[in-house]
Amino acid sequence: MCSLSPAAQLDRTPSNHSRYITEGVWCFEREFDGQERCPPVRLIVFDWDETLTLSTFLPEDRGLRERIGWCEWADYITEHNFQTPLVDGTATRVEKLGALFKDLAQDEVTGSRRLLAVLTRNNQGSIACLNLLLMAGLDEHFSA
């Protein structure tokens, strides 16, 4: 992970779909006849804005959106996109996300690996999302 001191203002990337926010997160497994014959989950897909990140603030530098590995002001950008001031504890939100992704990627029953991916309508593009994952050190958990 690279880090430089913050030298640019971060702009809020608008989330065009935040009006569809639902209360809480729902994750469940349904039981049905024959479920033991069905293959296990092999792919887990996350949204980007306000799911992986709490909010998306990015500098106007085009390099962030066009060059994989752009990492100026990495600590500052990671803090403003991933961290929360509302939760106290010894582990940061980035550390907790990393542990969650590690757990989700490994099927406890079969031992097989699950793929993690990001699917988003973020208007900054996939390279910007990848660079944020790189800056936070979370990229190693994702396949796409």
Beta strands, then each sheet from edge to edge (+ up, - down):
strand 1: 11-12
strand 2: 43-46
strand 3: 57-58
strand 4: 115-118
sheet 1: 1+ 3-
sheet 2: 2+ 4+
end
